[in-house]
Amino acid sequence: MAQPRARSIVCNLMATLIILGTAFPACASLGGDTASIQADQTHMQGTRTTKSAGAYEVHEIQAATGTVVEEYLSQDGKVFAVAWHGPRLPDLRQLLGGYFEQYRAAAQSPSGMRMVHKPIMIALPGLVVQIGGHIGAFSGRAYVPETLPAGVRAEDIQ
């Protein structure tokens, strides 16, 4: 009987850490441009590599914390998605930029967030955020469905 209660406490703690543990100045990566990617690299004190994937580029930032962040840049120069994995959550305020408040409001609303086996899934018309993992091994992605380039599927964002 104690195990479900402990699981609930862990889930609530994880959601709280994700929401409140990101109180840094925003730099507007999601929806931003190449300058916002450079700002993210500086903020994360990381190194960056870039690879072309046809209709978009992927800018991979290896943060000093060990977390890897991938920012998806369309041919028109806009970041349409971000993804991450690593031992620590990235600064979501930084990565989500102008979408952060929409994310925070949905994450705090029981109707806006589904927790299934611990992951957080927010699916709004203008924003999708998925976060999973546990302390020491987090992963997630966020994207704006309307801005996905032609031929790019949500599954391509990893």
Backbone torsions as a table, in degrees:
resi	resn	phi	psi	omega
1	MET	NA	-31.1	-178.7
2	ALA	-73.4	-26.8	-176.8
3	GLN	-63.2	-47.2	177.2
4	PRO	-61.0	-37.5	178.5
5	ARG	-65.5	-42.0	178.2
6	ALA	-63.4	-41.3	178.7
7	ARG	-62.3	-41.2	178.7
8	SER	-63.7	-41.7	179.1
9	ILE	-63.8	-44.3	179.1
10	VAL	-61.7	-44.4	179.4
11	CYS	-61.5	-45.7	179.5
12	ASN	-64.6	-40.0	178.2
13	LEU	-63.8	-43.5	179.6
14	MET	-61.9	-45.1	179.2
15	ALA	-62.4	-41.4	179.3
16	THR	-64.7	-44.4	178.1
17	LEU	-61.1	-40.6	-179.7
18	ILE	-65.4	-42.3	-177.6
19	ILE	-74.1	-48.5	-172.8
20	LEU	-90.4	-20.0	-176.4
21	GLY	-83.0	18.1	-176.7
22	THR	-125.8	39.4	-174.1
23	ALA	-90.3	65.3	176.0
24	PHE	-120.6	162.4	179.3
25	PRO	-60.6	142.7	-179.2
26	ALA	-82.6	150.8	176.9
27	CYS	-129.8	4.3	171.8
28	ALA	62.6	57.5	177.2
29	SER	-71.1	-58.3	179.2
30	LEU	-65.8	118.2	-174.7
31	GLY	91.1	-6.4	-180.0
32	GLY	-83.1	-161.2	-178.6
33	ASP	-131.1	-164.8	-178.0
34	THR	-62.6	-30.8	177.6
35	ALA	-64.1	-35.9	179.4
36	SER	-69.6	-31.2	176.7
37	ILE	-66.4	-43.7	177.1
38	GLN	-61.2	-41.4	178.5
39	ALA	-63.8	-39.0	178.0
40	ASP	-64.4	-42.5	178.7
41	GLN	-59.1	-44.7	178.8
42	THR	-64.1	-45.9	-179.8
43	HIS	-60.1	-39.0	-178.4
44	MET	-85.3	-4.5	-176.1
45	GLN	51.6	48.8	-173.5
46	GLY	-117.4	177.6	174.5
47	THR	-108.6	151.8	-174.5
48	ARG	-128.5	139.9	170.4
49	THR	-126.7	154.6	-178.5
50	THR	-128.9	138.9	174.3
51	LYS	-135.9	145.6	179.4
52	SER	-88.9	140.5	178.2
53	ALA	-130.0	40.1	178.7
54	GLY	83.3	-97.1	-176.0
55	ALA	-78.6	-1.4	-178.2
56	TYR	-159.0	169.4	173.6
57	GLU	-114.9	150.2	174.2
58	VAL	-114.0	120.4	176.4
59	HIS	-101.8	112.4	-178.0
60	GLU	-100.5	123.0	179.2
61	ILE	-111.0	120.6	174.7
62	GLN	-93.0	104.6	-176.4
63	ALA	-74.1	157.3	177.9
64	ALA	-60.1	-24.2	-179.5
65	THR	-77.5	-10.4	-176.1
66	GLY	99.1	-11.0	178.3
67	THR	-77.7	140.2	177.5
68	VAL	-107.0	127.5	178.9
69	VAL	-116.7	131.7	176.0
70	GLU	-113.7	128.3	178.0
71	GLU	-114.1	128.4	-175.1
72	TYR	-98.9	117.4	-175.3
73	LEU	-111.3	122.7	-179.9
74	SER	-75.2	168.4	179.3
75	GLN	-63.4	-23.5	177.4
76	ASP	-87.0	8.9	172.2
77	GLY	83.8	21.6	179.8
78	LYS	-114.4	140.9	175.6
79	VAL	-79.3	113.9	-178.3
80	PHE	-102.4	-10.0	-180.0
81	ALA	-160.6	156.1	172.8
82	VAL	-137.6	149.3	176.5
83	ALA	-142.8	157.6	-178.8
84	TRP	-153.7	158.0	171.1
85	HIS	-158.2	146.2	178.9
86	GLY	154.1	-174.0	-174.9
87	PRO	-73.1	-18.2	-179.3
88	ARG	-132.3	152.2	172.5
89	LEU	-70.4	141.1	173.0
90	PRO	-74.3	170.7	176.3
91	ASP	-72.2	99.6	-176.3
92	LEU	-66.3	-30.8	175.3
93	ARG	-61.4	-41.0	178.6
94	GLN	-65.8	-50.1	-174.8
95	LEU	-71.2	-36.1	-177.8
96	LEU	-86.9	-18.1	176.9
97	GLY	50.8	-123.4	-178.1
98	GLY	-64.6	-14.1	178.3
99	TYR	-89.6	-6.3	-174.7
100	PHE	-60.7	-44.3	-178.2
101	GLU	-64.0	-37.1	176.0
102	GLN	-62.9	-43.3	177.1
103	TYR	-61.7	-48.8	-177.2
104	ARG	-60.8	-44.4	179.8
105	ALA	-61.8	-43.1	179.9
106	ALA	-68.0	-38.4	-178.4
107	ALA	-68.1	-28.1	179.9
108	GLN	-86.9	-10.8	-179.9
109	SER	-98.0	123.3	179.5
110	PRO	-57.2	-31.7	-179.7
111	SER	-77.7	-19.7	-177.8
112	GLY	-91.1	-10.3	-174.8
113	MET	-129.1	135.9	174.3
114	ARG	-113.7	129.3	174.4
115	MET	-113.2	112.4	178.9
116	VAL	-123.0	114.7	-177.7
117	HIS	53.4	40.0	174.8
118	LYS	86.3	-32.6	-178.6
119	PRO	-63.0	154.7	176.1
120	ILE	-103.4	130.6	180.0
121	MET	-130.4	115.6	175.6
122	ILE	-117.0	120.7	179.9
123	ALA	-128.2	98.7	177.6
124	LEU	-110.0	162.8	179.1
125	PRO	-56.1	-35.8	-177.0
126	GLY	-108.7	10.4	-177.6
127	LEU	-165.1	133.8	173.3
128	VAL	-124.7	129.1	177.2
129	VAL	-132.4	129.5	177.1
130	GLN	-129.5	128.5	-179.0
131	ILE	-135.4	134.2	178.5
132	GLY	-146.6	177.9	177.4
133	GLY	111.4	-160.5	-179.6
134	HIS	-152.2	172.0	-178.4
135	ILE	-56.2	125.3	-178.5
136	GLY	99.2	-13.3	-179.3
137	ALA	-156.2	83.5	178.9
138	PHE	-104.2	154.3	171.6
139	SER	-150.7	159.0	178.3
140	GLY	-179.7	176.5	177.2
141	ARG	-157.6	156.2	176.4
142	ALA	-144.9	140.2	178.2
143	TYR	-155.4	162.0	178.1
144	VAL	-108.3	107.5	-172.9
145	PRO	-52.2	-40.4	-176.8
146	GLU	-67.8	-18.4	-176.0
147	THR	-99.9	1.0	177.5
148	LEU	-62.2	129.0	178.1
149	PRO	-61.3	156.1	178.4
150	ALA	-54.3	131.9	178.7
151	GLY	86.3	-6.3	179.0
152	VAL	-95.6	128.7	179.9
153	ARG	-105.3	156.6	178.0
154	ALA	-55.6	-34.1	-179.4
155	GLU	-65.1	-19.3	179.2
156	ASP	-74.5	-16.2	-178.4
157	ILE	-91.5	108.1	-176.7
158	GLN	-130.4	NA	NA
